[in-house]
Amino acid sequence: MSQLNSVWVFSDNPERYAELFGGAQQWGQQVYAIVQNTDQAQAVMPYGPKCIYVL
C-alpha cells in the first residue's frame, strides 16, 4: 500500500489521540499534530509526530 506524504491529526477529544496516531502512521510517511493547548501537546509527544502545532 502506498503512503501519503503527510497526515495531519486533530481531535477535540484528547482521549482519541492514540487511536488516531495509530491510523495516521499507517497512512502517512510523516504525521503532524494540531492540538488545542500545551497540555495536549505534551500528551501527543510520545506518539512521535514530526511537528506539533498549538492553536
PyMOL CGO cylinders between C-alpha atoms (Angstrom):
from pymol import cmd
from pymol.cgo import CYLINDER

trace = [
    CYLINDER, 0.00, 0.00, 0.00, 1.37, 3.40, -0.90, 0.3, 1, 1, 1, 1, 1, 1,
    CYLINDER, 1.37, 3.40, -0.90, 1.51, 6.10, 1.75, 0.3, 1, 1, 1, 1, 1, 1,
    CYLINDER, 1.51, 6.10, 1.75, 0.61, 9.75, 1.69, 0.3, 1, 1, 1, 1, 1, 1,
    CYLINDER, 0.61, 9.75, 1.69, 3.46, 12.19, 2.15, 0.3, 1, 1, 1, 1, 1, 1,
    CYLINDER, 3.46, 12.19, 2.15, 1.93, 13.72, 5.29, 0.3, 1, 1, 1, 1, 1, 1,
    CYLINDER, 1.93, 13.72, 5.29, -1.11, 13.21, 7.51, 0.3, 1, 1, 1, 1, 1, 1,
    CYLINDER, -1.11, 13.21, 7.51, -2.49, 15.79, 9.95, 0.3, 1, 1, 1, 1, 1, 1,
    CYLINDER, -2.49, 15.79, 9.95, -4.15, 14.71, 13.20, 0.3, 1, 1, 1, 1, 1, 1,
    CYLINDER, -4.15, 14.71, 13.20, -6.66, 16.84, 15.14, 0.3, 1, 1, 1, 1, 1, 1,
    CYLINDER, -6.66, 16.84, 15.14, -9.25, 15.82, 17.69, 0.3, 1, 1, 1, 1, 1, 1,
    CYLINDER, -9.25, 15.82, 17.69, -11.45, 17.72, 20.10, 0.3, 1, 1, 1, 1, 1, 1,
    CYLINDER, -11.45, 17.72, 20.10, -11.30, 14.60, 22.29, 0.3, 1, 1, 1, 1, 1, 1,
    CYLINDER, -11.30, 14.60, 22.29, -7.72, 14.06, 23.57, 0.3, 1, 1, 1, 1, 1, 1,
    CYLINDER, -7.72, 14.06, 23.57, -8.55, 10.51, 24.62, 0.3, 1, 1, 1, 1, 1, 1,
    CYLINDER, -8.55, 10.51, 24.62, -8.66, 9.53, 20.93, 0.3, 1, 1, 1, 1, 1, 1,
    CYLINDER, -8.66, 9.53, 20.93, -5.10, 10.61, 20.07, 0.3, 1, 1, 1, 1, 1, 1,
    CYLINDER, -5.10, 10.61, 20.07, -3.59, 7.13, 20.49, 0.3, 1, 1, 1, 1, 1, 1,
    CYLINDER, -3.59, 7.13, 20.49, -6.10, 5.62, 18.07, 0.3, 1, 1, 1, 1, 1, 1,
    CYLINDER, -6.10, 5.62, 18.07, -5.78, 8.49, 15.60, 0.3, 1, 1, 1, 1, 1, 1,
    CYLINDER, -5.78, 8.49, 15.60, -1.98, 8.40, 15.56, 0.3, 1, 1, 1, 1, 1, 1,
    CYLINDER, -1.98, 8.40, 15.56, -2.01, 4.65, 15.04, 0.3, 1, 1, 1, 1, 1, 1,
    CYLINDER, -2.01, 4.65, 15.04, -4.11, 5.07, 11.91, 0.3, 1, 1, 1, 1, 1, 1,
    CYLINDER, -4.11, 5.07, 11.91, -2.21, 8.13, 10.72, 0.3, 1, 1, 1, 1, 1, 1,
    CYLINDER, -2.21, 8.13, 10.72, 1.12, 6.31, 10.90, 0.3, 1, 1, 1, 1, 1, 1,
    CYLINDER, 1.12, 6.31, 10.90, -0.27, 3.58, 8.65, 0.3, 1, 1, 1, 1, 1, 1,
    CYLINDER, -0.27, 3.58, 8.65, -1.49, 6.12, 6.09, 0.3, 1, 1, 1, 1, 1, 1,
    CYLINDER, -1.49, 6.12, 6.09, 1.31, 8.68, 6.05, 0.3, 1, 1, 1, 1, 1, 1,
    CYLINDER, 1.31, 8.68, 6.05, 5.07, 8.93, 5.99, 0.3, 1, 1, 1, 1, 1, 1,
    CYLINDER, 5.07, 8.93, 5.99, 5.03, 11.97, 8.27, 0.3, 1, 1, 1, 1, 1, 1,
    CYLINDER, 5.03, 11.97, 8.27, 2.40, 12.70, 10.91, 0.3, 1, 1, 1, 1, 1, 1,
    CYLINDER, 2.40, 12.70, 10.91, 1.69, 16.20, 12.20, 0.3, 1, 1, 1, 1, 1, 1,
    CYLINDER, 1.69, 16.20, 12.20, -0.44, 17.09, 15.22, 0.3, 1, 1, 1, 1, 1, 1,
    CYLINDER, -0.44, 17.09, 15.22, -2.73, 20.06, 15.78, 0.3, 1, 1, 1, 1, 1, 1,
    CYLINDER, -2.73, 20.06, 15.78, -3.68, 20.46, 19.44, 0.3, 1, 1, 1, 1, 1, 1,
    CYLINDER, -3.68, 20.46, 19.44, -5.70, 22.94, 21.47, 0.3, 1, 1, 1, 1, 1, 1,
    CYLINDER, -5.70, 22.94, 21.47, -3.23, 23.65, 24.30, 0.3, 1, 1, 1, 1, 1, 1,
    CYLINDER, -3.23, 23.65, 24.30, 0.20, 22.82, 25.72, 0.3, 1, 1, 1, 1, 1, 1,
    CYLINDER, 0.20, 22.82, 25.72, -1.17, 20.01, 27.90, 0.3, 1, 1, 1, 1, 1, 1,
    CYLINDER, -1.17, 20.01, 27.90, -2.38, 18.23, 24.78, 0.3, 1, 1, 1, 1, 1, 1,
    CYLINDER, -2.38, 18.23, 24.78, 0.97, 18.91, 23.11, 0.3, 1, 1, 1, 1, 1, 1,
    CYLINDER, 0.97, 18.91, 23.11, 2.70, 17.08, 25.95, 0.3, 1, 1, 1, 1, 1, 1,
    CYLINDER, 2.70, 17.08, 25.95, 0.19, 14.23, 25.66, 0.3, 1, 1, 1, 1, 1, 1,
    CYLINDER, 0.19, 14.23, 25.66, 0.85, 13.62, 21.93, 0.3, 1, 1, 1, 1, 1, 1,
    CYLINDER, 0.85, 13.62, 21.93, 4.66, 13.77, 22.09, 0.3, 1, 1, 1, 1, 1, 1,
    CYLINDER, 4.66, 13.77, 22.09, 5.03, 10.03, 22.85, 0.3, 1, 1, 1, 1, 1, 1,
    CYLINDER, 5.03, 10.03, 22.85, 3.19, 9.21, 19.61, 0.3, 1, 1, 1, 1, 1, 1,
    CYLINDER, 3.19, 9.21, 19.61, 6.04, 10.70, 17.59, 0.3, 1, 1, 1, 1, 1, 1,
    CYLINDER, 6.04, 10.70, 17.59, 4.57, 13.46, 15.45, 0.3, 1, 1, 1, 1, 1, 1,
    CYLINDER, 4.57, 13.46, 15.45, 7.04, 15.25, 13.19, 0.3, 1, 1, 1, 1, 1, 1,
    CYLINDER, 7.04, 15.25, 13.19, 5.71, 18.58, 14.46, 0.3, 1, 1, 1, 1, 1, 1,
    CYLINDER, 5.71, 18.58, 14.46, 3.05, 19.78, 16.91, 0.3, 1, 1, 1, 1, 1, 1,
    CYLINDER, 3.05, 19.78, 16.91, 1.03, 22.94, 16.29, 0.3, 1, 1, 1, 1, 1, 1,
    CYLINDER, 1.03, 22.94, 16.29, -0.74, 24.50, 19.28, 0.3, 1, 1, 1, 1, 1, 1,
    CYLINDER, -0.74, 24.50, 19.28, -3.83, 26.59, 18.47, 0.3, 1, 1, 1, 1, 1, 1,
]
cmd.load_cgo(trace, "trace")
